């Protein structure tokens, strides 16, 4: 079969998405590849399609049990023989899986990185034709990445063992989030140049269907419930930075009648597994979780992701936010920000065993800038990953907010002068809070003990603390001030401070006009297809019944986009059903009769009413 025939038969699609076909063709030509593709762009198709066409087995290194189960479930529904090996299996189950694999029972085997060098698996791999090794979530191999995992460093050693006993397999690697330095490190660590210059394809990081918004509410829980008010039937994730916050938010939402479950590392394995299953199977609509939840979760119908606290870096944020809208439908990514989030993340970084805390603090600073920028949020993220997008996206709250440019030069000069005079007085630099206390004339013991109450800048500012923080953040972003990446960050004068203080350079800031919000594009108004809502609900109910019969998540039967296409095309026979996007040969044989019958019954009832 050709690549297009394979795609149609097993996955039900007539054409490849952007970036998929070049990677697949290069893999089939024997080249190593690295694919950087946003969540929802179809990374799995890039290695699953050639895996079905290559002669031997494809091993897929994957970091989480949930990811493996989701992928194997989806492949089984498509008629592909696949299995996984991880700590959820006992030794008997692992031996049984390897026995079946030796007898050509599987085309793909998902494997946890910790299992690669175990004697049994290594013996199996050396004695079996391994055509390709795929490394999913490949950023985990890089110490420059946001989620470095030491177990991933075993992968090159595993490949070397295979090379001793057989030809080196093709190595393909995929991730959704990787800066240029991380991309280069992945190529180096995985030795992707051993087959010549590898293909490195960045398909673009943009997720046009996602709406981004940063809120700075006085009460985060009130802001969360206001957002959830009309979304009780939608599936969503709320991320919190600590276990305690997860517990509080989950309990408070349940009291208000929301169908929620919790997920964090402090729960038993059984409860975590059950809560995750309930979310995947739509028995629970909202999961409240720490970032321990969700990497690789292949749930396509997540309509929103709310970050109750700011994550510690842009990579984590974009990966977590990207779990919304994987079906291509419009989805919301909301971040509830407060200054306390920065302090919590500083604490978590200091507490962690990460040896490169300087890098972690720099990432935290970049994330803080995202939360405080007045420019397009999408542009900020895409520039972080090395792209050069337009200045206006029209689908984030900054683009849809009326801003006015104000001259804040006088306030900026007061702040810069205060920073300089505080250093001159004590020969020491101080944090943002201390600078603001001096500017606003605080009578605290520390201010008076250090003699800052005698400075000419003491009490000189008549602005609120939040307004001064906003200006200080702007001065940091424009190199007038520098914030250190120490455990306790301090502020010092930057390279452009003298230009503002002594050379008359003006400081212009964009400030929102709170009373004049631009009309935001509502999710329900963004390019939604005009489908028959009752037919869609009938097909969705049928899908759920089949999923319950088979004990699999509903989205593995058909994604929402396939149901939408059925409503648009109204197929009446098998050939027409095969033309529905997302319907392959196997799924047509399994489910076609029932879905066609449901469509015919609905249309007959509808026509009888006309």
C-alpha distance (Angstrom), angle and dihedral (degrees) to the residues before:
residue distance angle dihedral
X1 . . .
X2 3.79 . .
X3 3.79 122.4 .
X4 3.83 90.8 -101.4
X5 3.81 92.3 49.5
X6 3.81 90.2 49.5
X7 3.78 91.1 48.5
X8 3.79 92.2 51.2
X9 3.79 98.0 42.8
X10 3.80 97.6 48.6
X11 3.80 105.0 24.2
X12 3.80 102.5 25.2
X13 3.80 98.5 -127.6
X14 3.80 126.3 129.3
X15 3.79 96.8 -155.0
X16 3.77 140.9 22.3
X17 3.77 124.9 -107.9
X18 3.79 121.7 -117.7
X19 3.80 111.8 -62.8
X20 3.81 97.6 8.1
X21 3.80 100.8 97.0
X22 3.84 98.2 50.1
X23 3.81 91.0 51.7
X24 3.82 92.6 47.0
X25 3.80 92.5 48.4
X26 3.82 92.5 49.5
X27 3.81 91.4 48.8
X28 3.80 90.2 51.5
X29 3.81 88.0 49.2
X30 3.81 88.8 57.9
X31 3.81 99.6 -104.1
X32 3.79 127.8 138.4
X33 3.80 111.9 -119.9
X34 3.79 140.7 -166.7
X35 3.80 115.8 -158.9
X36 3.80 120.4 -166.1
X37 3.79 105.4 -169.0
X38 3.81 130.5 155.6
X39 3.78 120.6 -109.3
X40 3.78 108.9 -81.6
X41 3.83 94.2 26.1
X42 3.81 93.1 108.7
X43 3.80 104.9 -101.7
X44 3.81 92.3 159.4
X45 3.81 92.3 60.0
X46 3.82 88.1 57.7
X47 3.79 92.3 66.2
X48 3.80 101.6 23.0
X49 3.81 93.6 57.9
X50 3.84 96.2 54.0
X51 3.82 89.6 39.5
X52 3.81 88.3 63.3
X53 3.81 90.6 50.2
X54 3.82 100.7 42.8
X55 3.83 116.7 89.4
X56 3.81 100.5 -121.8
X57 3.80 138.9 36.3
X58 3.79 125.4 -58.8
X59 3.80 115.6 -142.5
X60 3.81 115.0 -153.1
X61 3.79 116.1 -159.5
X62 3.79 107.5 -149.8
X63 3.82 129.8 174.3
X64 3.80 102.6 -144.6
X65 3.79 136.5 50.0
X66 3.81 91.5 -139.5
X67 3.80 91.5 56.2
X68 3.80 92.0 51.8
X69 3.79 93.8 48.2
X70 3.80 92.5 48.9
X71 3.79 93.0 49.1
X72 3.81 94.7 45.5
X73 3.82 90.8 46.9
X74 3.79 91.1 51.8
X75 3.82 92.7 46.5
X76 3.80 91.8 49.3
X77 3.81 89.8 52.5
X78 3.82 87.9 52.8
X79 3.80 92.1 51.5
X80 3.81 96.9 -104.2
X81 3.81 119.8 137.2
X82 3.81 107.2 -128.2
X83 3.80 138.9 150.5
X84 3.79 140.5 -178.6
X85 3.80 135.4 -138.9
X86 3.78 119.4 -156.6
X87 3.80 142.7 119.3
X88 3.82 92.7 -69.2
X89 3.84 88.0 75.0
X90 3.78 124.3 73.0
X91 3.80 121.1 -132.2
X92 3.80 93.4 -95.4
X93 3.82 91.1 53.4
X94 3.81 91.3 48.2
X95 3.83 92.3 50.3
X96 3.80 89.8 47.9
X97 3.81 91.6 50.9
X98 3.80 91.9 49.2
X99 3.81 91.0 47.5
X100 3.81 90.7 53.6
X101 3.80 90.7 45.3
X102 3.81 91.2 54.5
X103 3.80 86.4 56.1
X104 3.80 92.5 55.1
X105 3.82 95.0 -104.6
X106 3.82 94.7 140.3
X107 3.79 139.1 45.7
X108 3.80 94.6 -169.0
X109 3.80 130.3 33.0
X110 3.80 120.2 -173.2
X111 3.78 112.6 -148.7
X112 3.81 134.5 -174.3
X113 3.83 111.4 -123.3
X114 3.82 90.5 -123.7
X115 3.83 89.8 62.8
X116 3.82 97.8 53.3
X117 3.81 97.5 89.3
X118 3.80 98.3 37.1
X119 3.83 109.1 122.9
X120 3.83 96.1 -117.4
X121 3.77 95.7 48.9
X122 3.79 94.4 42.3
X123 3.82 90.1 51.4
X124 3.79 90.0 50.0
X125 3.82 93.4 48.3
X126 3.81 92.8 48.6
X127 3.79 92.0 52.3
X128 3.83 97.3 44.5
X129 3.78 131.9 69.5
X130 3.80 105.5 -103.7
X131 3.79 107.5 -171.4
X132 3.81 97.8 177.6
X133 3.77 140.3 11.1
X134 3.81 111.9 -154.4
X135 3.79 120.2 -164.0
X136 3.79 110.9 -156.8
X137 3.83 120.4 -164.0
X138 3.80 84.6 20.7
X139 3.82 93.6 178.5
X140 3.81 86.1 77.9
X141 3.83 89.6 77.7
X142 3.80 93.6 60.6
X143 3.78 122.8 83.4
X144 3.82 85.4 -153.5
X145 3.82 89.3 59.7
X146 3.79 124.0 94.7
X147 3.81 94.2 -119.1
X148 3.81 106.8 37.7
X149 3.81 112.7 177.6
X150 3.81 119.0 -167.0
X151 3.82 90.2 -150.5
X152 3.81 88.8 67.5
X153 3.80 89.3 64.2
X154 3.85 87.3 72.6
X155 3.81 91.3 68.4
X156 3.85 97.7 82.5
X157 3.81 89.9 48.1
X158 3.80 89.9 51.1
X159 3.81 90.9 51.3
X160 3.82 89.7 50.5
X161 3.82 90.1 54.6
X162 3.80 90.0 52.4
X163 3.79 90.6 48.3
X164 3.81 89.9 57.5
X165 3.82 93.2 56.2
X166 3.80 102.9 31.6
X167 3.77 142.1 -5.1
X168 3.77 114.0 -51.3
X169 3.79 107.7 -98.5
X170 3.78 123.4 -124.1
X171 3.80 109.0 -91.1
X172 3.79 118.3 -145.8
X173 3.79 123.3 179.9
X174 3.79 130.8 -169.0
X175 3.78 137.9 -176.2
X176 3.79 138.8 157.3
X177 3.80 98.6 -142.6
X178 3.79 124.6 42.4
X179 3.79 130.4 136.3
X180 3.83 117.2 -144.7
X181 3.82 92.3 -95.0
X182 3.82 91.0 50.8
X183 3.82 91.4 48.8
X184 3.80 91.5 54.2
X185 3.80 90.9 46.5
X186 3.83 91.8 52.3
X187 3.81 89.8 53.8
X188 3.82 90.6 49.1
X189 3.81 97.9 44.2
X190 3.81 94.5 46.7
X191 3.84 91.5 43.0
X192 3.78 90.7 -130.2
X193 3.80 91.2 167.7
X194 3.80 93.6 71.0
X195 3.81 89.8 93.4
X196 3.79 93.1 44.9
X197 3.76 126.3 -85.6
X198 3.82 106.8 -15.1
X199 3.77 125.1 -132.9
X200 3.80 110.1 -107.3
X201 3.78 110.6 -171.7
X202 3.79 124.3 -178.2
X203 3.80 106.2 -170.6
X204 3.80 92.1 -172.6
X205 3.78 131.2 -86.5
X206 3.78 98.6 -122.2
X207 3.81 119.8 119.1
X208 3.79 100.9 -168.9
X209 3.82 93.4 -173.3
X210 3.81 93.3 61.1
X211 3.80 121.2 92.7
X212 3.83 114.1 -152.4
X213 3.78 125.4 -154.7
X214 3.80 135.4 167.1
X215 3.80 116.3 -159.2
X216 3.81 126.4 -170.8
X217 3.82 100.6 -160.5
X218 3.79 126.3 178.1
X219 3.81 88.3 -136.7
X220 3.79 115.8 30.2
X221 3.79 96.3 -166.4
X222 3.80 91.8 53.5
X223 3.80 89.0 49.9
X224 3.81 90.7 49.5
X225 3.81 94.7 50.4
X226 3.81 90.5 46.0
X227 3.80 88.8 55.0
X228 3.83 93.3 45.5
X229 3.80 95.2 45.3
X230 3.81 96.2 99.6
X231 3.82 96.3 27.8
X232 3.81 104.5 71.3
X233 3.79 92.3 121.9
X234 3.80 94.9 47.2
X235 3.77 124.9 91.4
X236 3.80 116.3 -119.5
X237 3.80 148.0 157.2
X238 3.81 126.2 -131.8
X239 3.82 112.8 -163.3
X240 3.81 120.9 -156.2
X241 3.81 127.6 -175.8
X242 3.84 97.9 -132.9
X243 3.79 138.1 36.5
X244 3.80 90.4 -122.5
X245 3.80 91.7 57.4
X246 3.81 90.8 47.6
X247 3.81 90.3 54.7
X248 3.81 93.7 46.7
X249 3.81 95.9 46.9
X250 3.81 92.9 44.1
X251 3.81 93.3 49.9
X252 3.81 93.7 45.3
X253 3.82 93.0 48.7
X254 3.80 91.8 48.7
X255 3.80 89.6 52.3
X256 3.82 87.9 54.5
X257 3.80 91.1 53.5
X258 3.80 101.5 -100.0
X259 3.80 118.8 143.8
X260 3.82 100.4 -122.8
X261 3.80 142.7 152.0
X262 3.79 132.5 -169.4
X263 3.79 132.7 -125.7
X264 3.80 129.3 -172.7
X265 3.80 139.9 127.6
X266 3.82 93.3 -97.1
X267 3.82 93.2 68.8
X268 3.77 124.1 89.0
X269 3.80 117.0 -94.2
X270 3.79 88.6 -113.1
X271 3.82 94.9 54.9
X272 3.80 93.3 44.1
X273 3.79 90.5 50.3
X274 3.81 93.1 46.5
X275 3.80 94.2 47.4
X276 3.78 91.9 48.2
X277 3.80 91.1 48.7
X278 3.82 91.0 48.7
X279 3.81 89.2 53.3
X280 3.81 94.2 46.2
X281 3.80 91.9 48.5
X282 3.83 92.0 46.3
X283 3.79 93.3 -117.3
X284 3.82 85.1 122.6
X285 3.80 119.4 39.5
X286 3.82 100.5 -163.1
X287 3.80 128.9 38.9
X288 3.83 116.5 -162.7
X289 3.78 106.7 -157.0
X290 3.76 150.8 156.4
X291 3.79 117.5 -122.5
X292 3.82 87.0 -87.2
X293 3.80 84.7 85.9
X294 3.71 129.8 78.3
X295 3.79 114.2 13.7
X296 3.76 103.6 147.6
X297 3.80 94.6 1.5
X298 3.79 101.8 156.8
X299 3.82 96.7 -155.6
X300 3.76 106.0 139.9
X301 3.82 101.2 -170.4
X302 3.83 100.8 63.6
X303 3.81 103.4 134.4
X304 3.80 98.3 -172.2
X305 3.78 144.9 9.6
X306 3.80 118.4 -155.4
X307 3.79 120.2 -167.3
X308 3.79 104.7 -153.4
X309 3.80 87.2 -172.4
X310 3.77 131.3 27.3
X311 3.84 113.2 -97.4
X312 3.79 118.8 -126.9
X313 3.80 97.6 -111.2
X314 3.79 142.6 17.1
X315 3.81 93.0 -115.2
X316 3.80 92.6 58.5
X317 3.78 92.2 43.5
X318 3.78 95.0 51.6
X319 3.78 92.9 44.6
X320 3.80 92.3 50.0
X321 3.81 94.6 42.0
X322 3.80 87.8 49.0
X323 3.79 90.9 67.5
X324 3.79 85.8 80.5
X325 3.78 121.2 84.4
X326 3.78 98.9 12.8
X327 3.82 88.0 149.7
X328 3.79 89.4 62.7
X329 3.80 93.4 -109.8
X330 3.84 119.7 130.3
X331 3.81 110.7 -83.8
X332 3.80 137.3 176.6
X333 3.81 128.5 -120.7
X334 3.81 109.8 -169.1
X335 3.81 125.9 -179.7
X336 3.81 120.1 -165.7
X337 3.80 105.3 -154.9
X338 3.78 133.6 -167.0
X339 3.79 133.4 161.6
X340 3.80 88.7 -112.3
X341 3.80 88.7 67.7
X342 3.80 89.5 67.4
X343 3.81 91.5 53.0
X344 3.82 92.0 48.5
X345 3.79 91.6 51.2
X346 3.81 91.3 47.0
X347 3.79 87.9 54.0
X348 3.82 92.4 48.8
X349 3.81 91.5 49.0
X350 3.80 92.3 49.3
X351 3.80 90.7 47.7
X352 3.80 94.5 48.4
X353 3.79 123.8 94.4
X354 3.80 91.8 -127.8
X355 3.79 109.8 134.9
X356 3.80 94.0 -153.1
X357 3.78 101.0 62.0
X358 3.80 91.4 150.9
X359 3.80 90.0 64.1
X360 3.82 91.4 45.8
X361 3.80 91.2 52.5
X362 3.79 91.5 49.1
X363 3.81 89.4 52.2
X364 3.80 89.6 50.0
X365 3.81 89.3 53.2
X366 3.81 90.7 52.2
X367 3.81 89.8 50.1
X368 3.80 90.8 50.0
X369 3.81 89.7 52.3
X370 3.82 88.8 54.1
X371 3.80 89.8 55.7
X372 3.79 93.5 49.1
X373 3.80 103.6 37.0
X374 3.79 119.7 113.4
X375 3.80 91.7 -157.1
X376 3.81 127.0 91.5
X377 3.82 108.8 -58.1
X378 3.79 93.5 -148.9
X379 3.80 90.7 52.1
X380 3.81 90.7 50.5
X381 3.81 92.6 54.7
X382 3.80 95.6 42.4
X383 3.81 91.9 49.0
X384 3.80 88.5 51.0
X385 3.80 88.3 60.0
X386 3.78 92.7 48.6
X387 3.81 102.6 -94.2
X388 3.81 128.8 125.6
X389 3.83 105.7 -140.2
X390 3.83 128.8 172.5
X391 3.79 119.8 -78.9
X392 3.82 91.8 -118.3
X393 3.81 127.5 48.1
X394 3.82 101.0 166.8
X395 3.81 91.1 -143.1
X396 3.80 105.5 83.4
X397 3.78 130.8 71.5
X398 3.80 93.5 -111.1
X399 3.79 92.2 56.4
X400 3.80 89.1 46.5
X401 3.80 96.5 47.8
X402 3.78 126.3 89.9
X403 3.79 109.1 -122.4
X404 3.75 128.7 -176.8
X405 3.79 124.4 -155.6
X406 3.78 112.6 -124.0
X407 3.78 131.6 -172.5
X408 3.82 105.6 -122.2
X409 3.80 95.3 167.4
X410 3.81 95.2 122.2
X411 3.81 93.4 51.0
X412 3.80 89.8 44.5
X413 3.80 91.3 52.7
X414 3.80 90.5 50.2
X415 3.80 90.4 52.6
X416 3.80 94.9 45.7
X417 3.79 92.1 46.1
X418 3.79 90.7 49.3
X419 3.80 92.2 51.7
X420 3.81 90.6 50.5
X421 3.81 94.8 46.1
X422 3.82 93.3 47.1
X423 3.80 89.2 54.1
X424 3.79 91.8 46.0
X425 3.80 90.5 51.9
X426 3.82 98.0 48.0
X427 3.82 105.8 13.9
X428 3.78 86.3 -126.8
X429 3.81 137.1 102.0
X430 3.80 123.6 -127.4
X431 3.79 140.0 -158.4
X432 3.80 128.7 -98.6
X433 3.80 95.0 -96.1
X434 3.80 93.5 54.5
X435 3.82 92.0 48.5
X436 3.80 91.0 51.2
X437 3.81 91.6 47.4
X438 3.81 90.1 56.0
X439 3.80 93.3 45.2
X440 3.81 91.5 50.5
X441 3.82 94.6 44.5
X442 3.79 100.4 -110.7
X443 3.81 114.9 -170.6
X444 3.81 93.7 -151.1
X445 3.81 119.3 143.1
X446 3.80 92.1 -115.5
X447 3.81 93.8 53.7
X448 3.81 93.7 49.5
X449 3.83 94.8 39.2
X450 3.82 90.1 57.2
X451 3.79 91.1 46.5
X452 3.79 94.4 -119.3
X453 3.79 89.6 134.7
X454 3.82 87.0 73.0
X455 3.81 94.4 58.0
X456 3.80 119.4 107.9
X457 3.82 88.1 -125.4
X458 3.82 93.0 56.1
X459 3.82 108.4 120.4
X460 3.79 91.8 -6.5
X461 3.84 95.9 129.1
X462 3.80 120.3 77.5
X463 3.83 94.6 -174.8
X464 3.80 129.2 107.1
X465 3.80 120.6 -95.7
X466 3.80 91.8 -112.4
X467 3.82 91.8 52.1
X468 3.82 91.9 49.9
X469 3.81 90.4 48.2
X470 3.80 88.9 52.6
X471 3.81 91.9 53.0
X472 3.82 92.4 45.2
X473 3.81 90.0 52.4
X474 3.80 89.3 50.9
X475 3.83 90.7 49.5
X476 3.80 90.0 51.7
X477 3.80 91.5 49.4
X478 3.81 91.0 50.7
X479 3.85 95.5 46.8
X480 3.80 94.7 -111.2
X481 3.80 87.4 115.9
X482 3.79 131.7 24.4
X483 3.79 123.7 -146.8
X484 3.80 113.6 -156.9
X485 3.81 123.1 -131.7
X486 3.80 93.7 -132.0
X487 3.78 124.8 130.0
X488 3.79 86.2 -97.1
X489 3.83 105.0 32.3
X490 3.79 117.1 -140.6
X491 3.80 132.6 -169.4
X492 3.80 126.5 -121.2
X493 3.79 134.3 169.2
X494 3.78 115.4 -79.8
X495 3.79 134.8 -145.0
X496 3.82 94.3 -86.3
X497 3.81 97.4 44.8
X498 3.81 94.8 96.3
X499 3.81 91.8 52.5
X500 3.81 90.4 57.9
X501 3.81 97.0 38.9
X502 3.82 100.6 43.3
X503 3.80 111.0 8.7
X504 3.77 100.5 53.7
X505 3.80 98.8 -114.3
X506 3.80 110.5 163.0
X507 3.79 124.5 -130.3
X508 3.80 114.9 -142.3
X509 3.81 121.1 -171.4
X510 3.78 131.5 -174.0
X511 3.80 109.0 -128.6
X512 3.78 125.0 -176.1
X513 3.78 121.0 -114.3
X514 3.78 98.8 -131.9
X515 3.79 94.5 -163.5
X516 3.79 95.8 48.3
X517 3.78 110.8 56.6
X518 3.76 117.8 173.1
X519 3.78 113.6 -119.9
X520 3.78 105.6 -90.6
X521 3.77 121.2 -138.7
X522 3.76 104.9 -114.2
X523 3.75 119.4 -135.4
X524 3.80 90.7 -120.7
X525 3.82 89.6 58.0
X526 3.81 98.3 51.3
X527 3.78 109.8 105.2
X528 3.78 95.8 -58.1
X529 3.79 113.0 173.5
X530 3.84 115.3 -116.2
X531 3.80 97.9 -116.4
X532 3.79 129.2 159.7
X533 3.79 101.8 -95.8
X534 3.82 95.3 -156.1
X535 3.80 92.7 50.1
X536 3.79 90.0 48.6
X537 3.81 90.0 51.3
X538 3.82 90.8 49.0
X539 3.80 92.1 51.1
X540 3.80 90.5 44.9
X541 3.82 90.2 52.6
X542 3.82 90.6 50.1
X543 3.78 90.2 49.5
X544 3.80 90.3 52.2
X545 3.83 92.0 50.2
X546 3.80 91.2 51.7
X547 3.81 91.2 46.3
X548 3.81 91.0 52.1
X549 3.81 90.6 48.8
X550 3.79 90.9 52.5
X551 3.81 95.2 36.3
X552 3.81 93.6 -126.8
X553 3.83 131.9 120.8
X554 3.81 112.6 -84.1
X555 3.81 94.3 -122.4
X556 3.83 90.5 62.1
X557 3.82 89.3 64.0
X558 3.81 93.2 53.9
X559 3.81 130.5 -24.7
X560 3.79 119.4 -120.2
X561 3.80 89.4 -104.7
X562 3.83 89.9 61.4
X563 3.81 91.5 52.6
X564 3.81 89.3 49.3
X565 3.81 90.4 51.0
X566 3.82 90.6 49.9
X567 3.79 89.1 54.3
X568 3.80 90.1 50.0
X569 3.82 98.2 44.9
X570 3.84 99.0 33.2
X571 3.84 94.6 -155.6
X572 3.81 116.6 -150.9
X573 3.82 101.5 -173.7
X574 3.79 141.6 25.3
X575 3.79 95.8 -91.5
X576 3.79 91.5 52.6
X577 3.82 90.9 44.5
X578 3.82 89.3 55.7
X579 3.79 88.4 57.6
X580 3.81 90.7 63.7
X581 3.81 111.1 106.8
X582 3.81 108.5 -108.1
X583 3.82 95.9 23.9
X584 3.79 113.9 115.5
X585 3.78 130.5 178.6
X586 3.80 96.1 -91.4
X587 3.79 95.1 47.2
X588 3.79 90.8 45.7
X589 3.80 90.0 54.5
X590 3.82 91.9 45.9
X591 3.79 101.7 42.6
X592 3.80 109.4 8.4
X593 3.81 96.9 97.5
X594 3.80 94.0 52.5
X595 3.79 95.9 45.6
X596 3.80 93.5 44.9
X597 3.80 89.4 50.2
X598 3.81 91.0 50.1
X599 3.81 90.9 51.1
X600 3.82 92.8 47.6
X601 3.81 92.6 48.0
X602 3.79 92.7 49.0
X603 3.80 93.7 47.3
X604 3.82 91.5 48.0
X605 3.81 90.9 53.4
X606 3.80 91.8 44.8
X607 3.82 93.2 49.0
X608 3.81 92.2 48.1
X609 3.80 88.7 59.9
X610 3.78 94.0 53.9
